[in-house]
Amino acid sequence: MPRVAELRLLAVDLPLKVEFKHAAATRRSSESLFLRLRLDNGAQGWGESLPRAYVSGEQRDGAFALLRDAILPAMLGREFASAAAVAEFLAACDGRAPDGVVEPGTPQTAAWCCVDLALLDAFGRSAGVPVRLGPPAPTDGPRFSGVASAGRGRAAVVSLLKLRAFGFGEVKLKLERDGAVAAARTARRVLGRRTELRVDANMAWDADQAVAVVKELVALGIGSVEQPVAAGDLDALARLVRETGAGIMVDEGLTDRASLAARIEAGACTEANVRISKCGGLHAAAARCRQALDAGLVLQVGCQVGESSLLSAAQLVLLEALGPSVRWAEGCFGRHLLAEDPGEPVVQFGYGGRRPRRPPGPGFGVSIDQSVLERHAVAEARIA
């Protein structure tokens, strides 16, 4: 029975080709965690996550320490009879370490994502089988959307023109606290009426500001507004659902089963953005997608800025299982955004947001160039 024999954790800053900005952060590198998990039969797999304090409550340094000091030592020596047994274990974990490993109330979903993906990849490679979430959906879901960084002036217009030239049918515009309506009006003018435009405010406004701005955005033909107010302000979100006529999407703060259930119960959303990294891995993300769909929410499967081809390959597994249940997809940026992607093959969307093919081979089908990670590593730990 294969046993977890060694774990190597790296904190890595993969450089971005361009600065990416929104109301909650400005980013020039990925600020990632990568985990190599080796089995005693020689097979190894990789996991990845991108902790964000304003999303899951996890700073990268804290997630690194939690993995190094608590989660990874608890995983060392664990045995699983098969890849199916691993999947059953991870589904039961539902995005968190097993009971007793982490202090109750400690944010951990991004940290656990590394373990989730590494286990799936390693045991898939050990068994010679690809990672799957069941049979593929009978038909495909959406193409990938373009995403425009927040900004103003000529640079913002040039960015929008590039998205239009690349043939995206759907674009999400990041907004700042001030000038949101003007930015959306510019985007509508540049992209044209045929492009479906939605926006993401990343918690930019208070309740009164949000109601006023969202009503103006709806008048511009924008039907979906992502996280307009603070993640925990469910009363304000519910008010926006009632008063604006817009689709209100929750993202920040939606990480686990309880957080999504609270938003559904409060009537605080009509749409949900599920991301593998923030939700605790592939199996937990799939569970959140089912939870959202069962509640009648419109579903977006998204990503964290700076994901490598490893997480992109995992996202393709999720999209393959969900098919047309997904309304919007964001991710698979590859070298469109990363100056260096450590994954091979590079998994990135094509013209017009065309979905890339899933890499062939066992596990997630992506090989990781450790030299790229080591060149950009800022911290490392080994558990053996």
C-alpha positions as CSV (number, residue, x, y, z in Angstrom):
1,M,0.0,0.0,0.0
2,P,1.7,3.3,-1.1
3,R,2.7,5.5,1.8
4,V,3.5,9.3,1.9
5,A,7.3,9.3,2.4
6,E,8.4,12.9,1.9
7,L,7.0,16.4,1.5
8,R,8.7,19.4,0.2
9,L,7.0,22.8,0.5
10,L,8.1,26.0,-1.3
11,A,6.8,29.6,-1.1
12,V,7.3,30.9,-4.6
13,D,6.9,34.4,-6.2
14,L,6.4,33.7,-9.9
15,P,6.7,37.0,-11.7
16,L,3.7,38.4,-13.7
17,K,4.2,39.9,-17.1
18,V,2.1,42.9,-16.1
19,E,0.9,44.4,-12.8
20,F,-2.6,43.3,-11.9
21,K,-4.7,45.6,-9.8
22,H,-8.1,45.6,-8.2
23,A,-9.7,47.3,-5.2
24,A,-8.3,44.8,-2.7
25,A,-4.7,44.4,-3.9
26,T,-2.0,45.2,-6.5
27,R,0.0,42.2,-7.6
28,R,3.3,41.8,-9.5
29,S,3.9,38.2,-8.6
30,S,1.9,35.1,-7.8
31,E,2.7,34.7,-4.1
32,S,2.2,30.9,-4.4
33,L,2.8,27.8,-2.4
34,F,3.9,24.6,-4.1
35,L,4.0,21.2,-2.5
36,R,5.9,18.1,-3.8
37,L,4.6,14.8,-2.3
38,R,6.7,11.7,-2.8
39,L,5.4,8.2,-2.1
40,D,7.5,5.3,-0.9
41,N,7.1,3.6,-4.3
42,G,8.9,6.5,-6.0
43,A,5.8,8.2,-7.5
44,Q,5.5,11.9,-6.8
45,G,2.9,14.6,-7.3
46,W,2.5,18.3,-7.0
47,G,0.0,20.6,-5.3
48,E,-0.4,24.4,-5.5
49,S,-2.3,27.2,-3.8
50,L,-2.3,30.9,-3.6
51,P,-3.3,32.1,-0.1
52,R,-5.0,35.5,0.0
53,A,-5.8,37.1,3.4
54,Y,-8.7,39.1,2.0
55,V,-10.3,35.9,0.5
56,S,-9.8,33.0,2.9
57,G,-8.1,34.8,5.9
58,E,-4.8,33.2,5.2
59,Q,-1.5,35.1,4.8
60,R,1.0,33.1,2.8
61,D,3.5,33.0,5.6
62,G,0.8,31.7,8.0
63,A,-0.3,29.1,5.5
64,F,3.3,28.0,5.0
65,A,3.8,27.7,8.8
66,L,0.6,25.8,9.2
67,L,1.5,23.3,6.6
68,R,5.1,22.9,7.8
69,D,4.3,22.6,11.5
70,A,0.9,20.8,11.7
71,I,-0.6,19.6,8.4
72,L,2.3,18.0,6.6
73,P,3.7,16.1,9.7
74,A,0.2,14.7,10.1
75,M,0.2,13.5,6.5
76,L,3.7,11.9,6.6
77,G,3.4,8.1,6.7
78,R,-0.3,8.0,5.7
79,E,-1.2,5.0,3.5
80,F,-3.9,4.7,0.8
81,A,-4.8,1.6,-1.0
82,S,-5.7,3.3,-4.3
83,A,-6.4,6.6,-6.1
84,A,-10.1,5.9,-5.4
85,A,-9.3,5.7,-1.6
86,V,-7.5,9.1,-1.8
87,A,-10.6,10.6,-3.6
88,E,-12.9,9.2,-0.9
89,F,-10.6,10.6,1.9
90,L,-10.5,14.1,0.3
91,A,-14.2,14.2,-0.3
92,A,-14.7,13.5,3.4
93,C,-12.2,16.2,4.4
94,D,-14.3,18.7,2.4
95,G,-11.5,21.2,2.1
96,R,-9.9,20.9,5.6
97,A,-7.3,18.8,7.3
98,P,-8.7,15.8,9.3
99,D,-10.1,16.5,12.7
100,G,-7.4,17.2,15.4
101,V,-4.7,18.4,13.0
102,V,-5.5,22.1,13.0
103,E,-6.9,24.2,15.9
104,P,-10.7,24.8,15.4
105,G,-11.4,28.1,13.7
106,T,-8.0,28.4,12.0
107,P,-8.3,29.4,8.4
108,Q,-6.8,26.6,6.3
109,T,-8.6,26.0,3.0
110,A,-5.8,27.4,0.8
111,A,-3.2,25.5,2.8
112,W,-5.2,22.3,2.5
113,C,-5.6,22.8,-1.3
114,C,-1.8,22.0,-1.7
115,V,-2.3,18.7,0.1
116,D,-5.5,17.8,-1.9
117,L,-3.9,18.4,-5.3
118,A,-0.6,16.7,-4.4
119,L,-2.3,13.6,-3.1
120,L,-4.5,13.3,-6.2
121,D,-1.5,13.9,-8.5
122,A,0.8,11.5,-6.7
123,F,-1.6,8.6,-6.4
124,G,-2.9,9.1,-9.9
125,R,0.6,8.9,-11.2
126,S,1.3,5.9,-9.0
127,A,-1.7,4.1,-10.4
128,G,-1.2,5.3,-14.0
129,V,-4.6,7.0,-14.1
130,P,-5.7,10.6,-14.7
131,V,-7.5,12.5,-12.0
132,R,-11.3,12.6,-12.6
133,L,-14.4,13.7,-10.7
134,G,-16.6,11.1,-12.4
135,P,-17.7,10.9,-16.0
136,P,-17.4,14.0,-18.1
137,A,-20.5,16.1,-18.6
138,P,-22.3,15.4,-21.9
139,T,-21.6,18.8,-23.3
140,D,-18.9,21.5,-22.7
141,G,-19.4,24.6,-20.6
142,P,-18.4,28.1,-21.4
143,R,-15.3,29.5,-23.0
144,F,-12.9,31.4,-20.7
145,S,-13.7,35.1,-20.1
146,G,-11.2,37.9,-20.5
147,V,-10.4,39.8,-17.3
148,A,-9.4,43.5,-17.3
149,S,-7.3,44.9,-14.5
150,A,-8.5,48.0,-12.7
151,G,-7.1,51.2,-14.1
152,R,-7.7,54.4,-15.9
153,G,-6.6,56.4,-18.9
154,R,-4.8,55.2,-22.0
155,A,-3.3,52.0,-20.4
156,A,-6.8,50.8,-19.4
157,V,-8.2,51.5,-22.9
158,V,-5.2,49.6,-24.5
159,S,-5.9,46.6,-22.2
160,L,-9.5,46.6,-23.3
161,L,-8.6,46.9,-26.9
162,K,-6.4,43.8,-26.6
163,L,-9.2,41.8,-25.1
164,R,-11.5,42.8,-27.9
165,A,-8.8,41.9,-30.5
166,F,-8.4,38.5,-28.9
167,G,-12.0,37.8,-29.6
168,F,-13.4,37.4,-26.1
169,G,-17.2,37.2,-26.0
170,E,-17.3,37.8,-22.2
171,V,-15.1,40.1,-20.2
172,K,-14.9,40.9,-16.5
173,L,-13.8,44.4,-15.5
174,K,-12.1,45.0,-12.2
175,L,-13.3,48.2,-10.5
176,E,-11.8,50.6,-8.0
177,R,-13.7,52.4,-5.2
178,D,-13.8,55.7,-7.2
179,G,-14.7,56.1,-10.9
180,A,-16.4,52.8,-11.3
181,V,-19.3,53.9,-13.5
182,A,-16.9,55.9,-15.8
183,A,-14.6,52.9,-16.1
184,A,-17.5,50.6,-16.9
185,R,-18.8,53.1,-19.5
186,T,-15.4,53.2,-21.1
187,A,-15.2,49.4,-21.2
188,R,-18.7,49.2,-22.8
189,R,-17.7,51.7,-25.4
190,V,-14.4,50.0,-26.2
191,L,-15.7,46.4,-26.1
192,G,-19.0,47.1,-27.9
193,R,-22.5,45.9,-27.2
194,R,-21.8,42.3,-28.4
195,T,-19.4,41.6,-25.6
196,E,-21.0,40.5,-22.4
197,L,-19.6,42.7,-19.7
198,R,-19.6,42.0,-15.9
199,V,-17.7,43.7,-13.1
200,D,-15.9,42.8,-9.9
201,A,-15.6,45.4,-7.1
202,N,-13.5,43.3,-4.7
203,M,-15.4,44.8,-1.7
204,A,-14.8,48.4,-2.8
205,W,-18.0,50.1,-1.4
206,D,-20.3,50.4,1.6
207,A,-23.9,49.5,1.3
208,D,-25.3,52.9,0.3
209,Q,-22.5,53.5,-2.3
210,A,-23.0,50.0,-3.7
211,V,-26.7,50.4,-4.2
212,A,-26.3,53.7,-6.1
213,V,-23.3,52.4,-8.2
214,V,-24.8,49.1,-9.0
215,K,-28.1,50.7,-10.3
216,E,-26.0,52.8,-12.7
217,L,-24.1,49.8,-13.8
218,V,-27.3,47.9,-14.6
219,A,-28.4,50.9,-16.7
220,L,-25.2,50.3,-18.8
221,G,-26.3,46.7,-19.5
222,I,-24.1,45.1,-16.8
223,G,-26.0,42.2,-15.2
224,S,-23.5,40.7,-12.8
225,V,-21.6,42.5,-10.0
226,E,-19.1,40.5,-8.0
227,Q,-18.5,41.2,-4.3
228,P,-19.5,44.9,-4.2
229,V,-19.3,45.1,-0.4
230,A,-17.3,43.6,2.4
231,A,-17.3,39.8,2.4
232,G,-19.0,39.5,5.8
233,D,-21.6,42.1,5.3
234,L,-24.5,39.7,4.4
235,D,-27.1,42.3,5.2
236,A,-25.7,44.7,2.6
237,L,-25.4,41.9,0.1
238,A,-29.0,40.9,0.7
239,R,-30.1,44.5,0.2
240,L,-28.3,44.6,-3.1
241,V,-30.1,41.5,-4.2
242,R,-33.5,43.0,-3.3
243,E,-33.0,46.6,-4.5
244,T,-30.8,46.6,-7.6
245,G,-32.0,44.0,-10.1
246,A,-28.4,42.9,-10.7
247,G,-26.9,39.5,-10.3
248,I,-24.9,39.7,-7.0
249,M,-22.0,37.3,-6.9
250,V,-20.1,36.3,-3.8
251,D,-16.4,35.5,-3.8
252,E,-14.3,36.8,-0.9
253,G,-15.3,35.0,2.2
254,L,-16.9,32.1,0.3
255,T,-14.5,29.3,1.2
256,D,-16.2,26.3,2.9
257,R,-19.6,24.7,3.2
258,A,-20.6,26.8,6.2
259,S,-19.7,30.1,4.5
260,L,-21.7,29.4,1.4
261,A,-24.6,28.1,3.4
262,A,-24.7,31.3,5.4
263,R,-24.8,33.4,2.3
264,I,-27.6,31.3,0.8
265,E,-29.6,31.4,4.0
266,A,-29.3,35.2,4.2
267,G,-30.4,35.7,0.6
268,A,-27.1,37.5,0.1
269,C,-26.3,36.3,-3.4
270,T,-27.7,35.1,-6.7
271,E,-24.3,34.0,-8.0
272,A,-21.2,32.3,-6.6
273,N,-17.6,32.3,-7.6
274,V,-15.9,29.0,-6.7
275,R,-12.1,28.8,-6.9
276,I,-10.1,25.6,-6.2
277,S,-7.3,27.3,-4.2
278,K,-9.6,29.2,-1.8
279,C,-12.1,26.3,-1.4
280,G,-9.6,23.7,-0.2
281,G,-8.8,21.7,-3.3
282,L,-10.5,20.0,-6.2
283,H,-13.0,17.8,-4.3
284,A,-14.1,20.6,-2.0
285,A,-14.5,23.0,-4.9
286,A,-16.7,20.5,-6.7
287,A,-18.8,20.2,-3.5
288,R,-19.2,24.0,-3.3
289,C,-20.2,24.0,-7.0
290,R,-22.9,21.4,-6.3
291,Q,-24.0,23.3,-3.2
292,A,-24.4,26.5,-5.2
293,L,-26.2,24.9,-8.0
294,D,-28.6,23.1,-5.6
295,A,-29.5,26.5,-4.2
296,G,-30.3,27.8,-7.6
297,L,-27.3,30.1,-7.8
298,V,-25.5,31.1,-11.1
299,L,-22.1,29.5,-11.1
300,Q,-18.7,30.9,-12.0
301,V,-15.6,28.8,-11.7
302,G,-12.7,31.2,-11.2
303,C,-9.0,31.3,-10.3
304,Q,-6.5,33.2,-8.3
305,V,-4.2,35.6,-10.1
306,G,-0.9,33.9,-10.9
307,E,-2.0,30.2,-11.0
308,S,0.4,27.9,-12.9
309,S,-0.6,25.2,-15.3
310,L,-0.9,22.8,-12.5
311,L,-3.9,24.5,-11.0
312,S,-5.2,25.2,-14.5
313,A,-5.1,21.5,-15.2
314,A,-7.1,20.8,-12.0
315,Q,-9.6,23.5,-13.1
316,L,-10.1,21.7,-16.4
317,V,-11.0,18.5,-14.4
318,L,-13.6,20.5,-12.5
319,L,-15.0,22.1,-15.7
320,E,-15.1,18.8,-17.4
321,A,-17.3,17.3,-14.7
322,L,-19.7,20.3,-14.5
323,G,-20.1,21.1,-18.2
324,P,-22.9,23.6,-19.0
325,S,-23.8,24.0,-15.3
326,V,-21.0,26.6,-15.3
327,R,-22.1,30.0,-16.6
328,W,-18.7,31.7,-16.6
329,A,-15.1,30.4,-16.4
330,E,-12.0,32.3,-15.6
331,G,-8.5,30.9,-15.5
332,C,-5.9,29.0,-17.6
333,F,-3.9,32.2,-18.1
334,G,-0.6,30.4,-18.4
335,R,2.0,32.5,-20.1
336,H,-0.5,35.1,-21.1
337,L,0.1,36.4,-17.5
338,L,3.1,34.5,-16.0
339,A,6.5,35.5,-17.1
340,E,7.5,31.9,-16.3
341,D,5.1,29.0,-15.9
342,P,6.8,26.0,-14.2
343,G,4.3,23.6,-15.6
344,E,4.7,21.5,-18.8
345,P,2.7,21.4,-21.0
346,V,1.6,25.0,-20.5
347,V,-2.2,25.0,-20.0
348,Q,-3.7,28.3,-21.3
349,F,-6.8,29.4,-23.2
350,G,-6.7,30.1,-26.9
351,Y,-8.2,32.8,-29.1
352,G,-11.6,34.0,-27.9
353,G,-11.2,32.1,-24.6
354,R,-11.1,28.7,-26.3
355,R,-10.7,26.0,-23.6
356,P,-7.3,24.2,-23.8
357,R,-7.2,20.5,-23.9
358,R,-6.6,18.7,-20.7
359,P,-3.0,17.4,-20.6
360,P,-2.8,13.7,-21.3
361,G,-1.2,11.3,-18.8
362,P,-1.7,10.2,-15.2
363,G,-2.4,12.5,-12.4
364,F,-3.0,16.0,-13.7
365,G,-0.7,15.4,-16.6
366,V,1.5,18.4,-15.8
367,S,5.3,18.1,-15.0
368,I,6.8,20.8,-12.8
369,D,10.2,22.3,-13.5
370,Q,11.7,22.5,-10.0
371,S,14.5,24.8,-11.2
372,V,11.8,27.5,-12.0
373,L,10.4,27.1,-8.5
374,E,13.8,27.2,-6.9
375,R,14.8,30.3,-8.8
376,H,11.8,32.2,-7.4
377,A,11.5,30.5,-4.0
378,V,11.5,32.7,-0.9
379,A,11.1,29.8,1.7
380,E,11.4,26.1,1.8
381,A,10.6,23.2,4.2
382,R,11.1,19.4,4.0
383,I,9.1,16.9,6.0
384,A,10.5,13.3,5.9
